[in-house]
Amino acid sequence: MPSPPPSTESTPTPEQFQAVQQSEDFSRLRRSFRGFAIPMTVAFLVWYFAYVLLSTYAEGLMSTPVLGNLNLGLLLGISQFVMTFLITWLYIRHANRSLDPISQKLRDELEGEN
Amino acid sequence: MEFGNPVFNIAIFLAFVVITLVVVIRVSKQNVTAGDFYHGGRAFSGRQNGIAIAGDYLSAASFLGIVGAVALYGYDGLLYSVGFLVAWLVALLLVAEPLRNTAKYTMADVLSFRMRQRPVRTAAATSTLAVTFFYLLAQMAGAGALVSLLIGIEGRVGQSVVIAVVGVVMIAYVLIGGMKGTTWVQIIKAVLLITAVGVSTVWILALNGFNLSEVLGKAVETHPDGATILEPMHQYGTSGATKLGFVSLAIALVFGAAGLPHVLMRFYTVPTAKEARRSVVWAIGLIGFFYLCTLVLGFAAAYMVGVDVIGTLPGGSNSAAPALAYALGGTVLMGIISAVAFATILAVVAGLTITASASFAHDIYNGVIKEGSATSAQEVKVARRTAVVIGAVSIIGGILAAEQNVAFLVSLAFAIAASANLPSILYSLYWKRFNTRGSLWSIYGGLGSALFLITFSPVVSGSETAMIPGADFAWFPLTNPALVSVPLGFFLGWLGSVTSSEHDELKQAEMEVRSMTGAGAEKATQPH
């Protein structure tokens, strides 16, 4: 990693922050972030608590054998790992493509181009 | 029953201590300012920090505790693995990057950003210290419980001496190395732990033709409870209350991780939010791999060591993993796994100590008592002294708590973090209307209700395995308070905010823009 530049940028004033908050670019950034993060959070919480509640109150169903000794519950448990890796990958892709360009632009505007 | 060679185990452990101390001394030469002590100059890469997070998070309780729980209870032990991992999505999606962008050293920096400083800082520091204390106690208790099995030292005196040694080495790491040294200890430990666990897992799978079903089948054949270990509610299914306790534990696990102060503080050790994101990705990969392995190791311990034998081991189910290592690879693997388990305790305890001392020095001493007027040299001096005090307290606490259940103490720390910290973190990052009263009600309400419900739960009194077995004042039926205290923390945060008219519009704008863009964020102070 290169050594960081000396901090010559001026610190933005509160009014500058407020102006950015009200800008079109910023609301686009916020929409894009929330439009991804909120549904994903809901989705993984639903899947996680479905697994927990089914394990607790539908023992019979979860004990159904599927693959050899692996029953439905164990497979759903392992699916939580797959889900976590998948959402992580999706988020990285979304952040690199859609979030970073806007936030970079706004940061440059606030801190001065160099 | 004798396992392994104590002299060999001690030798490997000492080698780890010597090597890490050399590393700590070498990297600590650049530590000058308060910042260097707290966040190591923010010069760690995302990958390095991600490995260190895994080292911080994969505590002895999760390694030894989960393998033991899966060996004894099968399916129900899996919940810990799943919850501990899925929780990272909260950190990845909602917490890590905005946190790196808005704050400087501690969790209280974020929570007090747009609030009245003194009351909110005090509240956040209080809950930081509470969570850290329970987590610390769990690790030190684990150290004591392991001693008798791993290095053949028996009796209270011998165990206490070992706990004291662990405490002293940990204080040395923190005092000499600060955050930078501590981070390197965690990186080294994470690599050793994950390699050891990965190799053991592949080995076991290879013995079974890489067929997980065969491992499960053998566990079922030898387990006294047979096929029921593959079905849910083997451990938690006794009554309606124990079932609800399981749901409550699930809530604590998934919402706890992103509220653990020592995990949050790791996000300040990287130069940018993007690197913070990278650290979480590395952490999720490593932690996920690790927990998948513990599943295999747990079922393997059930048939290779035997459930009856595990029950007779000193340290009980916590000793299943080292005993499995002995059955698998004899003295050498057992020595490595034992040393890694100790290294784990050392590294995690060092991370906790630096978090607690940073919070005390930065938030309480400088933020509240000196009202921000202390110099960075004064602050670091206070932080170092605090680290020594915390080290001493944890040595004493660890000796007193040596008989307590390790996994329970950790899940307690998660429940408190989920109730007291997470609601206010999410509100202050994402809800405009959130204000000082909301923060205070949420933090103190979550913390207070969690502690209150734990006190009157079956884990403290009224059952054979309780902390105070003779007494019975338990009226709260669940072993984990999160089912009540987490919603209460969120509710009180909302209620406090809407009943107070305070609202700092400019500060809110600054915090939101900073958290989303990284403008004005703290820069790295050291080249890497």
Interface residues (C-beta under 8 A of the other chain):
Chain A: M1 P2 S3 P4 S7 T11 P12 P14 E15 F17 Q18 V20 Q21 F26 L29 R30 F33 A37 M40 T41 F44 L45 Y48 F49 Y51 V52 L53 S55 T56 Y57 E59 M62 S63 L67 G68 N69 L70 N71 G73 L74 G77 I78 Q80 F81 M83 T84 F85 I87 T88 Y91 I92 A95 D100 S103 L106 R107 L110 E111
Chain B: A43 S45 Y75 L78 L79 S81 V82 G83 L85 V86 W88 L89 V90 L92 L93 L94 N211 L212 S213 E214 L216 G217 V220 L230 E231 P232 M233 Y236 G237 K243 F246 V247 A250 V254 P271 K274 R277 V280 V281 I284 G285 G288 Y291 L292 E505 L506 K507 A509 E510 E512 V513 R514 M516 T517 G518 A519 G520 K523 A524 T525 P527 H528
